């Protein structure tokens, strides 16, 4: 796991920064600013971003890097001159609607994820739910009264811990944020397969259906048709950029879009009658936790449909590898995982052209988080 640190080319990475990252199992990847340097246009596979310095205002590549981090909700910590880069980049993005909204800097609070109940340092602000900055303090020129990292050890340690805890989610968001704008056009041809799979859920009109890992919401029109105008459709995804793309393609006309982690759904117990999920479960770090959470929100007659428009063998061949006997979606692995979390596997199809598994709750006892 890596954290990008933006700093002057002539400076060493402060010991407080490298020490905090090292203690959390994170590595430093430096991005240098200053004469003759230019920031990269994307974060690559970084799980966090620390801004220690700002480049020349004419260098817009640094702003692009910050925009990408804010859009993907990559954790950002900006100190000193880096705080001005953070707020300036956010203002530019808001002016062009690059973030799908207008993020504004507000005072940091003890309730923020970064502080976990402790008081933030003076001059600390929050920008959205994943970026924080400490404004420069000191003399009339606004110069910082201490080098970045000095006096900030506790803040840096908290930030490193936050980055490590969110790493899996951050990587997912960054991956799909870069692809969100082209996702619908790239996979539009799969819409009929999604619609056919949704009909296998056999939901009644007036019920509530949820599409987990909905992406651009390709299943939502079919779910709406199934539950009718009196039913409810909820599309859930952890990547805001995918939901923005879904909205652009009119999916808000079929249901509600919700940014959430599928392992901790902000939904009451026992209120969902149908859960559709395509290409999600086997990519989660803890699939059984997810299945248990889905059982928690499921009504007594809930149907869970796991789907992919390609069969397991087809996908393995496409990636140049043999079928893995440890694959979660293999029937001998999936069935016990479902059973252990309160589900009963009713139908299982691993065909050349699709994968489909249909399950129902095994009994009146609904799943709970492990």
C-alpha positions as CSV (number, residue, x, y, z in Angstrom):
1,X,0.0,0.0,0.0
2,X,1.3,3.4,-1.0
3,X,0.7,7.0,-0.1
4,X,1.6,9.8,-2.6
5,X,3.4,12.7,-0.9
6,X,3.6,15.9,-2.9
7,X,6.6,18.1,-1.9
8,X,9.3,20.3,-3.2
9,X,12.0,18.6,-5.2
10,X,14.7,20.1,-3.0
11,X,13.2,18.8,0.3
12,X,13.5,15.5,2.1
13,X,10.3,13.8,3.2
14,X,9.8,14.8,6.9
15,X,10.6,12.1,9.3
16,X,7.2,12.5,11.0
17,X,5.5,11.7,7.6
18,X,7.6,8.7,6.7
19,X,7.5,7.4,10.3
20,X,3.8,7.5,10.5
21,X,3.3,5.8,7.2
22,X,5.8,3.1,7.9
23,X,4.2,2.3,11.2
24,X,0.9,1.7,9.4
25,X,2.5,-0.5,6.8
26,X,2.3,2.1,4.1
27,X,5.1,3.2,1.7
28,X,5.9,6.7,0.4
29,X,5.7,7.6,-3.3
30,X,7.0,11.1,-3.8
31,X,5.6,13.5,-6.3
32,X,7.9,16.5,-6.7
33,X,6.9,20.0,-7.4
34,X,9.0,23.0,-8.3
35,X,10.9,24.3,-11.3
36,X,11.2,21.7,-14.1
37,X,8.8,19.2,-12.4
38,X,5.2,18.3,-13.1
39,X,2.8,16.1,-11.1
40,X,1.4,12.9,-12.8
41,X,-2.1,13.0,-14.0
42,X,-3.4,10.2,-11.9
43,X,-2.7,8.5,-8.6
44,X,-2.1,5.0,-9.9
45,X,-2.8,2.5,-7.2
46,X,-2.2,4.9,-4.2
47,X,-4.4,4.6,-1.2
48,X,-3.8,8.1,0.1
49,X,-2.4,11.6,-0.7
50,X,-0.4,14.0,1.5
51,X,0.1,17.5,0.2
52,X,3.1,19.3,1.8
53,X,3.8,21.9,-0.9
54,X,2.0,23.6,-3.8
55,X,3.4,23.8,-7.3
56,X,3.6,26.9,-9.5
57,X,0.0,28.1,-10.1
58,X,0.5,27.6,-13.8
59,X,1.1,23.8,-13.3
60,X,-2.5,22.5,-13.5
61,X,-1.4,18.8,-13.4
62,X,-1.2,19.0,-9.6
63,X,-4.8,20.2,-9.5
64,X,-5.8,17.3,-11.7
65,X,-4.2,14.9,-9.3
66,X,-6.1,16.4,-6.3
67,X,-9.4,16.4,-8.3
68,X,-8.9,12.7,-9.0
69,X,-8.3,12.0,-5.3
70,X,-11.4,14.0,-4.2
71,X,-13.6,12.4,-6.9
72,X,-12.6,8.9,-5.8
73,X,-12.7,9.8,-2.1
74,X,-9.1,8.9,-1.6
75,X,-8.0,10.1,1.8
76,X,-6.2,13.4,1.6
77,X,-4.2,15.3,4.2
78,X,-2.8,18.8,3.3
79,X,-0.4,20.6,5.5
80,X,0.9,24.2,5.2
81,X,1.1,25.3,1.6
82,X,-0.5,22.0,0.6
83,X,-3.7,23.2,2.2
84,X,-4.0,26.0,-0.3
85,X,-3.5,23.6,-3.1
86,X,-6.3,21.4,-1.7
87,X,-8.9,24.3,-1.4
88,X,-7.8,25.9,-4.7
89,X,-8.1,22.6,-6.6
90,X,-11.5,21.9,-5.1
91,X,-12.7,25.4,-6.0
92,X,-11.6,24.8,-9.6
93,X,-13.3,21.4,-9.8
94,X,-16.5,22.9,-8.4
95,X,-16.5,25.7,-11.0
96,X,-16.3,23.1,-13.8
97,X,-18.5,20.5,-12.0
98,X,-15.6,18.1,-12.1
99,X,-16.7,16.5,-8.8
100,X,-20.4,16.5,-9.5
101,X,-21.0,19.0,-6.8
102,X,-19.5,22.0,-4.9
103,X,-17.3,20.8,-2.0
104,X,-16.6,23.5,0.5
105,X,-14.0,23.7,3.3
106,X,-15.7,23.5,6.8
107,X,-14.1,23.4,10.2
108,X,-13.0,19.9,11.2
109,X,-14.8,18.3,14.1
110,X,-14.2,15.6,16.7
111,X,-16.8,13.5,15.0
112,X,-14.7,13.3,11.8
113,X,-13.4,9.8,11.0
114,X,-9.9,11.2,11.2
115,X,-10.2,12.4,14.8
116,X,-12.4,9.7,16.4
117,X,-13.6,11.8,19.3
118,X,-10.5,13.9,19.9
119,X,-10.3,17.6,19.2
120,X,-8.8,18.6,15.8
121,X,-5.6,20.7,15.9
122,X,-6.1,24.5,15.4
123,X,-6.7,25.8,11.9
124,X,-7.8,22.3,10.7
125,X,-10.6,22.1,8.1
126,X,-12.5,19.3,6.3
127,X,-13.4,19.1,2.6
128,X,-16.0,16.5,2.0
129,X,-15.8,13.2,3.9
130,X,-12.2,12.2,3.0
131,X,-10.0,15.3,2.9
132,X,-8.5,17.4,5.7
133,X,-6.1,20.3,5.8
134,X,-4.2,22.4,8.3
135,X,-3.9,26.0,7.1
136,X,-0.5,27.8,7.4
137,X,-0.1,29.9,10.5
138,X,2.5,32.4,11.7
139,X,3.8,35.7,10.5
140,X,2.3,38.3,8.3
141,X,3.3,36.5,5.2
142,X,1.3,33.5,6.2
143,X,4.4,31.3,6.4
144,X,4.0,28.2,8.4
145,X,5.6,28.5,11.9
146,X,6.9,24.9,11.7
147,X,8.0,22.7,9.0
148,X,5.4,20.2,7.7
149,X,5.3,17.2,10.0
150,X,6.7,19.0,13.1
151,X,4.0,19.1,15.8
152,X,1.7,17.0,13.6
153,X,2.9,13.5,14.6
154,X,-0.5,12.5,16.1
155,X,-2.4,13.8,13.1
156,X,-0.2,12.0,10.7
157,X,-0.5,8.7,12.7
158,X,-4.3,9.0,12.7
159,X,-4.3,9.7,8.9
160,X,-2.0,6.7,8.2
161,X,-4.3,4.5,10.2
162,X,-7.3,5.8,8.3
163,X,-5.6,5.2,5.0
164,X,-4.8,1.6,6.0
165,X,-8.3,0.9,7.2
166,X,-9.9,2.2,4.1
167,X,-7.3,0.8,1.6
168,X,-9.6,-1.9,0.0
169,X,-12.5,0.6,-0.5
170,X,-10.1,3.3,-1.8
171,X,-8.6,1.0,-4.4
172,X,-12.1,0.0,-5.6
173,X,-13.3,3.6,-5.8
174,X,-10.2,4.8,-7.6
175,X,-10.4,1.9,-10.2
176,X,-14.0,2.5,-11.0
177,X,-13.8,6.3,-10.9
178,X,-11.3,6.3,-13.8
179,X,-13.7,4.1,-15.8
180,X,-17.1,5.6,-14.8
181,X,-17.7,7.9,-17.8
182,X,-17.2,5.1,-20.4
183,X,-18.7,2.2,-18.4
184,X,-22.3,2.5,-19.7
185,X,-21.3,2.7,-23.4
186,X,-18.7,-0.1,-23.0
187,X,-21.2,-2.6,-21.5
188,X,-24.6,-1.4,-22.9
189,X,-24.8,-4.6,-25.0
190,X,-25.2,-6.6,-21.7
191,X,-28.5,-4.9,-20.8
192,X,-30.8,-7.7,-22.2
193,X,-28.8,-10.3,-20.2
194,X,-29.3,-8.2,-17.1
195,X,-33.0,-7.9,-17.8
196,X,-33.4,-11.6,-18.3
197,X,-31.6,-12.4,-15.1
198,X,-33.8,-10.0,-13.1
199,X,-36.9,-11.8,-14.2
200,X,-35.6,-14.9,-12.5
201,X,-36.0,-13.2,-9.2
202,X,-39.8,-13.4,-9.6
203,X,-40.5,-10.5,-7.3
204,X,-44.1,-9.3,-6.6
205,X,-45.3,-5.8,-7.5
206,X,-45.1,-3.4,-4.7
207,X,-42.0,-4.9,-3.1
208,X,-38.5,-3.4,-2.5
209,X,-35.6,-4.4,-4.7
210,X,-31.9,-3.5,-4.2
211,X,-29.1,-3.6,-6.8
212,X,-25.8,-4.0,-4.8
213,X,-22.7,-2.8,-6.7
214,X,-25.1,-1.3,-9.2
215,X,-22.4,0.7,-11.1
216,X,-24.3,2.7,-13.7
217,X,-27.6,0.9,-12.8
218,X,-28.1,-1.4,-15.8
219,X,-30.4,-3.7,-13.8
220,X,-32.5,-0.9,-12.4
221,X,-34.9,-0.5,-15.3
222,X,-35.7,-4.2,-15.2
223,X,-36.1,-4.1,-11.4
224,X,-38.5,-1.2,-11.7
225,X,-40.6,-3.1,-14.2
226,X,-40.7,-6.1,-11.9
227,X,-41.8,-4.3,-8.8
228,X,-44.0,-1.8,-10.6
229,X,-44.8,1.8,-9.8
230,X,-45.7,1.1,-6.2
231,X,-42.5,-0.8,-5.5
232,X,-39.1,0.6,-4.5
233,X,-35.8,0.2,-6.3
234,X,-32.4,1.2,-4.6
235,X,-29.1,1.2,-6.5
236,X,-26.1,0.9,-4.1
237,X,-22.5,1.5,-5.0
238,X,-19.4,2.5,-3.1
239,X,-18.1,4.7,-6.0
240,X,-19.8,8.1,-6.2
241,X,-18.5,8.6,-9.8
242,X,-20.4,5.5,-10.9
243,X,-23.6,6.8,-9.4
244,X,-23.1,10.2,-11.1
245,X,-22.8,8.3,-14.4
246,X,-26.0,6.3,-13.5
247,X,-27.8,9.6,-12.9
248,X,-26.6,11.0,-16.2
249,X,-28.1,7.9,-17.9
250,X,-31.5,8.5,-16.3
251,X,-31.4,5.8,-13.6
252,X,-32.9,8.1,-11.0
253,X,-36.1,7.7,-13.0
254,X,-36.1,4.0,-12.1
255,X,-35.1,4.3,-8.4
256,X,-33.0,5.8,-5.7
257,X,-29.2,5.9,-5.9
258,X,-27.2,5.4,-2.6
259,X,-23.5,5.6,-1.9
260,X,-22.7,2.9,0.6
261,X,-20.5,0.0,1.5
262,X,-22.4,-3.2,0.8
263,X,-21.0,-4.7,4.1
264,X,-22.6,-1.9,6.2
265,X,-25.9,-0.9,4.6
266,X,-27.7,2.1,6.0
267,X,-31.0,0.2,5.7
268,X,-33.3,-1.1,8.5
269,X,-33.4,-4.8,9.2
270,X,-35.9,-7.0,7.2
271,X,-37.0,-4.4,4.6
272,X,-35.7,-5.7,1.3
273,X,-37.6,-8.3,-0.7
274,X,-35.1,-8.8,-3.6
275,X,-31.3,-8.3,-3.8
276,X,-29.6,-8.4,-7.2
277,X,-25.8,-8.3,-7.4
278,X,-23.7,-8.7,-10.5
279,X,-20.0,-9.3,-10.4
280,X,-19.5,-8.1,-6.8
281,X,-19.4,-10.9,-4.2
282,X,-16.3,-12.7,-5.3
283,X,-14.3,-9.4,-5.4
284,X,-15.0,-8.5,-1.8
285,X,-12.3,-9.0,0.9
286,X,-14.8,-10.7,3.2
287,X,-17.7,-12.2,1.3
288,X,-19.3,-13.9,4.3
289,X,-19.6,-10.6,6.1
290,X,-21.4,-9.2,3.1
291,X,-23.8,-12.1,2.8
292,X,-24.6,-11.9,6.5
293,X,-25.3,-8.2,6.1
294,X,-27.5,-8.8,3.1
295,X,-29.4,-11.4,5.2
296,X,-29.9,-8.8,7.9
297,X,-31.7,-6.3,5.6
298,X,-33.7,-9.1,3.9
299,X,-37.4,-9.6,4.5
300,X,-38.5,-13.1,5.3
301,X,-39.4,-13.9,1.6
302,X,-36.3,-12.2,0.2
303,X,-34.6,-13.5,-3.0
304,X,-30.9,-13.0,-3.6
305,X,-29.7,-13.3,-7.2
306,X,-26.0,-13.4,-8.0
307,X,-25.3,-12.8,-11.6
308,X,-22.5,-12.3,-14.2
309,X,-23.0,-12.0,-18.0
310,X,-20.2,-14.5,-18.5
311,X,-19.7,-18.0,-17.1
312,X,-16.8,-18.8,-14.8
313,X,-14.9,-20.8,-17.5
314,X,-15.3,-18.0,-20.0
315,X,-14.0,-15.4,-17.6
316,X,-11.0,-17.6,-16.7
317,X,-10.1,-18.2,-20.3
318,X,-10.4,-14.5,-21.1
319,X,-7.8,-13.8,-18.4
320,X,-5.6,-16.7,-19.5
321,X,-5.9,-18.8,-16.4
322,X,-7.6,-22.1,-15.5
323,X,-10.6,-22.4,-13.3
324,X,-9.6,-22.0,-9.7
325,X,-11.1,-24.6,-7.4
326,X,-11.0,-22.0,-4.6
327,X,-13.2,-19.6,-6.5
328,X,-16.0,-18.5,-4.2
329,X,-18.6,-18.8,-7.0
330,X,-17.8,-22.5,-7.5
331,X,-20.9,-24.3,-6.3
332,X,-18.9,-26.4,-3.7
333,X,-17.7,-23.1,-2.2
334,X,-20.7,-20.9,-2.6
335,X,-23.3,-23.2,-1.2
336,X,-21.7,-23.5,2.3
337,X,-21.0,-19.8,2.3
338,X,-24.6,-19.0,1.7
339,X,-25.8,-21.6,4.3
340,X,-23.5,-20.2,6.9
341,X,-25.0,-16.8,6.5
342,X,-28.6,-17.7,6.5
343,X,-29.3,-18.3,2.8
344,X,-30.4,-21.4,0.9
345,X,-29.2,-22.0,-2.7
346,X,-32.2,-22.7,-4.8
347,X,-30.8,-22.5,-8.3
348,X,-27.2,-22.6,-9.7
349,X,-26.2,-22.2,-13.3
350,X,-22.6,-21.8,-14.5
351,X,-23.3,-21.8,-18.3
352,X,-21.0,-20.8,-21.1
353,X,-22.9,-17.5,-21.5
354,X,-23.8,-16.5,-18.0
355,X,-23.4,-17.2,-14.3
356,X,-26.5,-17.2,-12.1
357,X,-27.2,-18.3,-8.5
358,X,-30.6,-17.8,-6.9
359,X,-31.0,-18.1,-3.1
360,X,-33.7,-17.4,-0.5
361,X,-33.5,-17.0,3.3
362,X,-33.2,-20.4,4.9
363,X,-35.6,-19.6,7.8
364,X,-37.1,-16.8,9.9
365,X,-33.7,-16.0,11.6
366,X,-32.1,-13.3,9.6
367,X,-28.3,-12.8,9.4
368,X,-26.3,-10.6,11.7
369,X,-22.9,-9.0,11.2
370,X,-20.1,-11.3,12.4
